[in-house]
Amino acid sequence: MQDKIRGAFDKITLPADADERIRRTLAEAASQPKKEAIQMQKNYRRKAPKLAVALAAAVCVLTVSALALAISRVELVSTDLGDYIEVDFQATDEDYVELGNWYPGEIPAGYTLSFVSDPAYGYQTIQFENGDGNYITLSVQGDIEGGQVTMDNVADTQSVTVGEAEGILYTTATERLLFWTDGARGLGFSLATDDDAVDLTAMAESVEELDEALTPTLSDSYSQALTDLGDYQITPPEGYEQASFTASPLSSGGGWYAYVRYTYENSDHNELHFSYESYNLTEDAGTGVEFGNTPEYVLSLQAGGSGYTATTVNGELAAYYAMGNDYYGLSWVDTENCLVFLLTSDTLTMEELVEVAETMTLNG
């Protein structure tokens, strides 16, 4: 999914002053906050074209047995691309996958919980650290686009067993990474560490589902963002469920910038993104039209901007436009509260996006 969104951003055509600001803002929607750029995530790369991979590399799909293959909803795929190895979790059906709440029952001595990410974009990480600065990262993910892990300088590869599942343990120059699946649930798991003393297989076998979700480290920050900007909600189309939520308060944005972002997904993996953010208005002396740091692509319609289809949301000016990669966006501005709203989808028409936008309410 991250690559889908970033690919869409790369093709947006915007007024000169808006281009860089909007690209950076939207790109943040596909990334976790800075603290979440932990060791595992630094290895992510975009998926290579499937045909090129098939022609250039040997692909190994791990399954437990013929019966397991028949009922497994996810497969662990390892691809040797020469300079690096890519590991991917590929779904075998179209059903929507809920991440659940996972946590290791056995944590090595000296390690304590240091970070819990929000379960955003079909992916969640939990990190542990010890007094020496070593880390252990547990990651769980559904079938998400762009969720591959690539490893350079792999010195050793071993097949291991995690409970009843087969997995792969890789050793690189800086860390060890263990991958396995829960085929029945359709989930992929990984553990990574830079500590040679950690028994990753034993820790993996202790991972279990909790009755209640862990509190994300940034939950207080998310709550403050809702306080700063307001708690706006939409009613998504039938069949869409909330898949992620991220936010950043004014205190993290220099006292003037904050955002809230939601992602919804249906069983066919179609996506709907709803976001809103703050901006500052200034006046363009040449046209007399007010422009801000982010809403130019809507307000420019008043000055004859191109590349947009003008429409309305609850009687207010809105803009509909193609974002690339089959994504379409609908934007509108609340000039009284200095907020810009954005809906993007890979399937919904302009009329359908407008219908969703007009369900928006402010809680509290």
Disulfide bonds with the S-S distance in Angstrom:
none
